[in-house]
Every structure is written in C-alpha cells, then in structure tokens.
Amino acid sequence: MEQDIEKLLKLQEIDLEIDKLEKLIKSLPEEIEKLEKEKENLILRFEKINHDIKQAEARKKEKELDIQSYEDRILKIEEALNRVKTNEEYKALLREKAQIEETIMEVEDEILSIMEEIEALKKEKKELEAKIEAEKEKINRQIEEKKALLEEAKVKLESLKKEREEVLKQIQPQLVSRYEMIKKKRGSKVIAVVEDETCTGCYMIIPPKVFSSLVKGEKLLTCPHCGRFLFYKGS
C-alpha cells in the first residue's frame, strides 16, 4: 500500500506541474500579444504627432495664403482710392479696407496660435522620440523573454508527459482508473493529506473508523466526503 501511495503521489506531482505548464503555455501568447499591442500603440502615438504637426503646418500655410489674398485686395483698394470720384465711394472703400485689415489681424492671431501649437507638438515629439526607443527596447526584451519561456515550457511539458507515461506503467491499472476518475471530478489534487483528522482536500473531518484504518496503513483509502485518496504522514 505504501508503494502505491508513493507512486500516486509522484503521479500527482507530475500532473500538478503539467497543469501549471499548460496554464502558462495558454497565458504567454496572450501576454506577448498585449506587449505587441503596447509597442504598436507607441508607434501610432508617434505617427499621430507627426500627422498633427503636418496638419497644423498646412493650416498655417492656408492662413498665410488668406493674408496674402487680403493684402492683395488692400492694394487694389488703395489703387481704387486714387480713382474714385465721389465722397461716398471713397468712404465705402475706406470701410472695406478697415474691415480687411481687422480680418488680417484676426488671421494673424490664428497663425500665432497655430505656431504655438506646432511648437508644443514638436516639443512633445522630441520627448516622445527619446522615450519611445527606450520603451520599445524594454517591450522587445520582455517579448523575447516570454517567447523563450514559452518554448522552455513546451519542452518541459513534453518531458513531463513522457515521465508521466513511465510512472503510469508502474501503477496497477485499477488504481490508475480510480486516480483518473477522481482527477476528472476534482482536478489534479487527487491525493489529500490528512492533518488533525481532517481531509485537506475538502476540509471535512475523517470518520474515526476511517482514520484509524488510515493510521494503521491497512489499505488505500478515499475520503468519504470528497472521494480523494487519503495520505497520512504520521507524527
């Protein structure tokens, strides 16, 4: 009986490690994908700043062309002022000139605001440019580490599966069947250590008769509450 429980404990140890590795192998690609997304977002952020700078410069150029157009109009008005024949025409041209000059001042204020925006964006770009390289390097390093860990886990998993097959050969088929049945119901913790007459699988008290038989080591027993194999270390 003692040899049986030792082999089952070994099997459980392997199965628990297999569970950990399978969870790791499942989670690592998701973590790698998340890091790739972080890197992509950094690049997109940098590209957005470049786009915003180009857009702002295009707006500035458009406003400058507007001013040029207004100034051309003022020149024409000034030429027309020398040709007008009535006082009313003269006053009308002066009003138009004053309105255009006011508009030019407003557009110049807009250009100044755009220039401040461009300056702020270029400053942010410079700061991000230095940061982005450091962040990309850090993310790339993390990705490589996780990829290496993933490959290592896959290799270890295959090795454990082979080791499991070897251990299974050393256990009686009927015990293997019982073990697999319990594992299907309770997960990889098939064998529960008994402490203070309590099953550590379900934390229920073991009946005195079962506990007495367990202490004597007469046969392989299961918990009457959760069905797990029981293992008593003794004092």
PyMOL commands that set and color helices and strands:
alter all, ss='L'
color gray80, all
select helices_A, chain A and resi 2-81+87-169+173-186+208-216
alter helices_A, ss='H'
color red, helices_A
select strands_A, chain A and resi 191-195+198-199+229-231
alter strands_A, ss='S'
color yellow, strands_A
deselect
rebuild
show_as cartoon
